[in-house]
């Protein structure tokens, strides 16, 4: 299991320290949640913070844009050092155009689905994606409880990937804990995003290791 700690839950007074901790851990990615206060009811941080993190990050940045019209910011996301640009299906009027533009900019394209959005909406584009992120909470805030119906959704997405011949990875974001990570893994997920579980732990490096072995 690839673990992607979400710096949304890091200590912003010590963001460099927390990023260095992730560098030293078994994490495979650093998850960066960008919120605009419009698409989701919260505001997080913008490009200057992402760029600062990228300068010390030893893990690839997975930048998750919870914003309206993410197409406008493809070049800025690339210039901040992102390896993966993750956009919401619900925020993209012309999803194929956005996915192709992300790839043309030199990044890996990922698409996120909110809890109520069926995986079938991606059937005609999933073969073009590096990754699909399933939200296991309603987006906008950390610390929410995992939506258990996500487990069945992971299984349906795994079948869709097989049916379409896609090589897309499955990432899960929201309410991941040491207790439910094994079930998420068993359902077919490849990557788990963990925020509070990692950054509220007294031993975050050990917590990341345990999550990676789920």
N, C-alpha and C positions, 0 to 999 in steps of 0.2 A: 504494500500500500504506500502510495506517495502521499506525504503530509505537506500541506501548504499552510503554514501559520499565517493568520490574517493580522497584519499590523494595525488594523482598526482597533484591536484590543490591546495594543502595546501601550507602554507608558510614554506619552508624547513628550514628557520632560526628559526622557532618556531614550529617544527613538534610535539613536546610533548604537547605544549599548544593547538594546533589544534586537536590533538587526544583526549585530555581531554574534549574539547568542544563537540566532537562527543559523548563521553561517557555520557555527561550530557543531550544529546538531545534525541529526539524520534527515532533516527536512529536504524535500526535493525542489520546492518552489517557495517563493514569498508571495502571498496573496495580498493585493492592494485594492481596497474597496473605495471607489470614488463615487460620492453621492452629491446630488445637486439641489436637494430640497424641493424638487418638482416631480421627478419620476418616483422618488421615494421621499417620505417625510422626515428627512434628516440631511445634514450637510457634513461631509467629512473633511477632506483636504484635496488640494489640487496639484498641478504639475510641479511647482517648486519643491514640494515635499517629496513627490515621487522621484524627481531628479536627484535630490539629496540622498535618498535611500539607495538609489541605483549606484551611486558612487562608492558605496561601501558594501553592497550586497554581493555575496559570492554565489547566491542561488538565483536562478532566473526569476524575473518578475512576471507574475500573472496579474495583469491589471484588469479589474472587473469594473466596468463603467455602468453604474446604476443612474443613468442620466438620460434626458431626452436628446434625440438626434445625435447619437455618438459619432456618426459619420463625419461630423464637422471637425473632430479632434484626432483623426487618425495620425496625422503627421506629428502632432504634439506628443501623443502617446509614444510613438516610435522614438522621437527625439529625447524622451525621458529615460530611454533604455529598456523599454518593455520587450520581452520576448513573445508574450502571449497577450493579445488584446481580446477582451471578453465583452461582448455586447448583448443586451437583452433582445430577444425576438420581439417582445412587445413594444420596444422603443424604435424599431427599424421599419420604416415604411417599405423600403426596398432592400430586404435582407441580403439577397444574392449580391447586389451591387456593393453593399458594405463589406461583405465577406471577401469579395474579390479585391476590393481596395485595400483591405488590411493585409492580405497576402502580397499584393503588389508593393506595399510599403516595406516588405521584408519581415513581417511578423507572422506568427501562427494565429489563425483565426479560431475563436471559440464563441459559442452562442449559449446564452443562459435562458432558462425557462423558469417563470414564476410557479409557485405550487399549483395553481389552478389551470396552467397551460398544458394541454396534452402533448406528449412526445411526438405524436403523429404529425404535428405541424412542421416538423423538421424533415419529413421523409424525402422531400425533393431537394434538400441541400446538405443532408448529413454526410454524404460522401465527400463533400468539399471541406469538411471541418476537421480541425486538429482535436477539438474537445467540445463536449457538451456539458454545461454546468446545470445541475438541477438544484434549485433552491429548496431546502428542506425547512425553511421558515419563510414568512413573508418578509421581503427585503426592506432594509432601512435601519435596523438596530441589531446590535450584538446581544448575546445573552438570552435569546429566545429558546423556547422548548422545541425540540425536534418533532416534525410532523411525521407520524409513523407511516402514513400512507405512501410516503416517499419510497419505502422499500419496494412496494409493488411497481412503482413508477420506474425505479432503477431496472427492474427485471424486464419491463416492457421496452425500455430504451435499449437494453442489451439485445433483445430480440430484433428490434428495428435495425440496429447496427449490423447484425448478422444477415438479415434479409437484404440489406442494401449493399453489402460488401464494403461498408465503411470501416475505416481504421480509427475512428474517433474514440478518444478516451472519455470516460465518465467521471465527472467531478461532482462532489456533493458539498453544499455549503449551508450551514445553519444548525446549531444545536448539537454539534458532534461532541461526544464525550467518550471516555474510556469504556463506558458501559455499552453504548450503542454502536461503537465503531466496528466490532466484529460482525454485527448483523448487516451493516452497510456494506462491508467487504463481501460477505457471503451473497448478498443480492447482486453483486457484479460491479461495484464501483472500483475505479482505479486510483482516484485521488480524493482525499478528504481535506476540506478547509477547516481549520480549528483556530478559534480566536481566544475566547475566555478560557477554554480548557487548557491551553498552553500558557497564556500570559498571566493567569491567576494562580498557576501552579507554583509551589515552593521550589520545585525541581523541574523547570520547563524542558531542559534537554532530555531528561529521563522520560517525561511525559510524551515528548515527540517520538522517542524511541519506542515506547509502548504502543502508541497509535500506529506507527509504521509496521508493527508486527501483528496488527489486528487481522 
